[in-house]
């Protein structure tokens, strides 16, 4: 005698969750495939221009707002979260060290989580005699992941726009597995941010328009990863020593005070990625950059973007030690690197920096780079005049 459909779906759902946890997914929840609850807010966010130059968001808007146009055959979605927190804290301030977001210290999570979700799909097929269709997504697909994780009971979307688990915090990668299989669905968790606004006030660039609304154009993660061209000059000093991502709005969250550390070896920090020494990074060739960050999320920024970030960080740290390396970067093949190195030299100063900027500006062919050099020299001249009372 067969079990009633509802009871069978509940039993299968429990088995699926058990398999997911064995595969390393600490958070697992299941929901129906339907338009995500914040799809209209997402559309408004796009219309307000708060996505900056994230053109792919606009291209895939309809798919994100209704996954039934993306996977029309799917009826259920399994949302999973994998902890990447390794427990290392920010070191004391240093004149030559930068900061890389914790999620990028280890191996690229896309590949790891995708393979684990495929393994989960294979396990579900075994449980269901093979008659299951599924599709996995990990950050790279047009899916509103935090919305689905929220309605699946993994947590709630906090004021810092991260998904927050009440017991485990927010240091999680998210992924989804869409299935053409009816299952037992979980209940969402209510918002527990309350009156707390620590994350909103801690953001160095003031990127939060208000609670739950991020202006990506001002976010350090956007500026150091997603933005592929010139970093706005007004925001450069606010970026501090961040060279890939940020973490501040998560670090101040009370729910992360007791965050547990990951047991996944792939997310442990690679050598030199926890508070890295900046000056050597500025001399990386294209081949060296690709070799050093093979299999790392940092490749996403590309060499020119990453070295741009390093130059900005060195300029903000104002370390005289960095001047020779920044002068060499004035000869870099990438205009983006040369221009930001010029800006950094203008922030640091010194006779050597001035001489190098004056000399290189005479031969620089790129108009944007030459403008950065000339503006840096003007800043240094004005500071010199002010110092001498001129």
N, C-alpha and C positions, 0 to 999 in steps of 0.2 A: 504493500500500500504506500503510495507516494505521500510525502509530507505536503500540507497546504502550501500554495505558492508563496505566501507571505513568510511563513516559517522557513521555507527553503531559502528564500532570499536573505533572511537574517543570518542563517547558518553559514551560507556562502560568504556573506560580507565579513563575518567574524574570521573565517578562514583566510580571506584575502588580507585582512589587516594583520593577521599573525605572520603571513608570508612577507608582507611589506616591512614589518619590524625586524624580521630576521635578516632582511636585505640591507638594513641600516637606516631605514626611515623612522625616525623617532616619533614623528607626527603623521597620522593617517586619518583621513576622513572621507566620507562619500556623500555626494550630492547629485541631484538631478541636473541634466543638461538643459539650461534655460538662459535667457538673457541675464547677465550679472547685475546685481542690485545698483551698482554705480555707473551703469552704462551711459545714462544721460549726463551725469556729472562729468564723465570722461569726455563726452562730446563738447560740453561747455568749456572744459579745460583746453581742449584743442582750439576752439573758436576764439578764446581769449589770447591765444599765442603763447601760452605758458609752456608749451612743449619745446620751444626754441627751434632748433634746426633738426629735430627728430622727425624727419619727413616720413620715415617708415610708419610712424604712428598714424599719420593722416592717410597714407596709402592703404592701411589695413583696418581703418576705423570700423567699417561695417562688419568685418569678421570678428573684431574684438567685442563689439557691442552685442553680437548674437552668434554664439559658437555653432548654432544650428546651420549656419551658412558655411561653416568651416568643416564640420563633421556631421552632416545631416542624418547619418545613420545612428549616431550615438544617443544613448538614453541616460547613461550614468557617467560620472567623472570621479575618479579617485584622486584626491589631492594629498600630496605627501610633502613633508618637510625634513631636511637633513641638516643636522647641526654642524657648523663649521668653526665654532668658537674654540680657540686653543688656550685661552687664559692669559696670554702675554699682554702686559699693559704698556701704555706709552712711557718711554723712558724720559728722564729729565731733559730739559731743553738743551740742545746741542747746536753749535754754529754751523755744522756741516752734515747733519743727519736729517733725513726726510721721513715721510710717513706714507705707507701704502695701506690701503684698506685691508682689513683682516681677511676678507673673502678671497683676496688675490695672493695670499701668502703661499698657498699650496698648488696642487694640480687644478686644471680647469674642471670646474664642477659640471659643465655641460656634458662632457663625455662620460664622466663617472655616473652621474644620475640617469642619463639616457640609457646606459647599459643596464643599470639596476631596474629601471622601469620596464625595459624589454624582458628582463628576467622575470619580473613580476607578471607581465602579460603571459609569458610561457607557463608560469605556475597556474594562472587562472584558467588557461586553456586545458591544463591537465585536470583541474577540478571540475571543468564543465564539458569534458569529453571532446575538447578541441573546437567546438562550434562557437567561437567568440571572435569578434572583430575588435581591434583596439588600435589606438594611436597615442603615442607619448609626446609630450612637450616639456621642454626645460628652458624657460626664459627666452628662447629664440623664436618661438611661435607666436602668432597673434592671439594670445589668450590673456585675459585679465586674471592673472594667477592669484593675486591677493583676495580678489572678490570670491573666487571659487573656494579658496582655502578658508575664507571666513564663513561662508554658508555651510561648509563641511565640518565646522566646529574646531578647526585647528587653532583659531585665535580670532582677534578682531583687528581691523585696520586702525592703527593709532593716529594721534595727531601729527606724528612725524611721517605718516604715510607708509610705515612698515607694518607688516603683520606681527602682532604680539601675542604670544602664548602666555596665559596667566601664570603657568608654573615653569616655563622654560625660556621666556624672553623672546628676543627677535633675531638671534644670530642663526638664521636658517636659510638654506636654499629651498626654493619651492619647485615642484614639478606636478604634472597632471597626466593621468592615463584615462583617455576617453574610451568607453566601451559600449557595445550594442547589447548590453546585458542589464536587465532590471535588478536593482539591489536595494538593500535597506539603507535609508538615508539618515544622516546625522543632523543634529540641530545646531544652528549657529550659536556663538558665544556673544553675550552682550558686551558693548563697549565699556571698558573699565578704566579709561584714562582719567575720568572725573575732572577735577579742576586743575590738574597738573598741566603745566605748560613749559616744563624745563627744556624740552627739545626745541620748542619754538624760539626761546630766548638764547639758547646756546649756539645756534647756527651763526658762524662767523660772517657769512655773506648776507644774512637776512633773507634767506631764500623762501621762507614760508610766508605766503600771502595772508594766511590765517590758519587756524586748526584744520588739519586734513587737506590743505591745499598748498602744493609746492610749485614755485616758479622755477622750472628746470633751468632756465637761463642764468640763474644766480647760484645754482647748486654746485658745490665743489666737485661732486662726482661727475656731473654733466661737463663742467669746465675742463676737467682733467682726463676724461675718458671719451665722452660722446662728441664734444666739440672738436672738429678736425682742423679748424683754421685759427685765426688770431684770437687770443684770449683778450676780452675787453680790458683796456688799460685801467679803468676805474676799479675793477674787481681783482686785479693781480695782487695788490698788497693784502687783500683779505683772504687769499688762498693759503697764506702762511707757508709751511713746509710740506704741504700735501702734494704728492706727485702722482697719485693714482687713487682716486676715491677719497673718502673722508672718515666716516664712522661716528662723528661727534654726537649726532642726534640720537644714536643708539647707546653710546657710552653713558649719557646722562639719564637714560630711561630707568626708573626705579625697578622695573620688571627684569632688568638685566643684571641687577646687583648680585643675584645668586645663580646666574646662568651656569649651567653645567658645561664641561669641556667635551669636545667631540672624541669619539673613539675611532674615527676614521683616519688611518695613517696618511692618506692622500692629501688631507687638509692641514697637515703639520707644516710649519714654515720652512720653506726652502732656505738654504744658506744665503744670508745677506738680504733677505726681504723684510725682516722685522726691523724697522727703523734703519734703513740702509744708508750707508755712506754715499753722499751725493756726488762728490767731485769725480770719482772714477766713472760714474754712469754717464757723465757728459762727454766722454771720449769714445763711447761705444760705436763701432761701425755697424752697418746694416747687418752684416753676417754675424757679428758678435751679439748684437741685440737679439736676433732670431735664435741663436744658439743658447744664450743665457736664459731666455724666457720661453723656450720650447715647451709646449704643453701647459702654458700658464695663461690666465686671463689677461695678463698685462700686454700680450701681443695685440689685443684689441685696440690699444691706443696708437699702435704703430710707432716706429722709431721717432719720426719727426714730432709726433704729439708728446711722446714720453720725454724726449730731451727738451722740448719746449717747457714742459712742467718742471723738469729739473732746474732749468735756467731760472724760471720764475721763483722757485723755492730758494735758490741760492741768493737771488736778489733780495728776497725778503729777510733772509738770515743775515745779510750784510757782512759776510765773512770775507776778510781780506785774503784768506787762504784760497778762496775760489777764483780770484781775479785771473791768474794765469790760465786756468782751464776755460774760463769764460772768454778770454781773449782768443784762445785757439778755436773756440766755437764760432767766432766771427768769420771763420773761413769754412764753416760747414757747408756742405752741398745743398742743404735745405734752407730756403729763405726763412721759414718759420723758426728754425733753430737760431739762425743768425740774428734775427730781429729781437727775439726774446732774450738772447744773450746780451745784446746791446742794452736793452732795458735794464737787465740785472746789473750790468756795469755802471749804469747811471745811478742805480740805487746804492751801490757800494762806494763808488768813487775811488780815489787814489790817483796819483800822478800817472802811474802805469796805465790805468783804465782810460784816463783822458787821452793820453798819447795814442793808445790803440784805436780808440773811437775816431779820433781826428784823422789818423792815417787811413783806416779802412773805409771811412765815409767818402774819401776821395775816389775810390775805385769801385764802390758798391754800385751794381747795375739795377738791382731791384728797388723800385720806388718806395715800397712799404718798408723795407729794411733800412733804406737810407733815411727815411723819415724817423724811424725809431732811433737811429744813431744821432741824428741832428737834435731830436728832442731830448735825448739823454745828455748830450753836451750842453744844451740850454739849461737843463736842471742843475747840472754840476756848476756851470758858470754862475747861475743865480745864487746857489748855496755859497760859492766862494766869495761872491760880492757881499753877501749878507754877513759872512763870517768876518770880513775885513772892514765892514762898515761902509762899503762902496755903494 
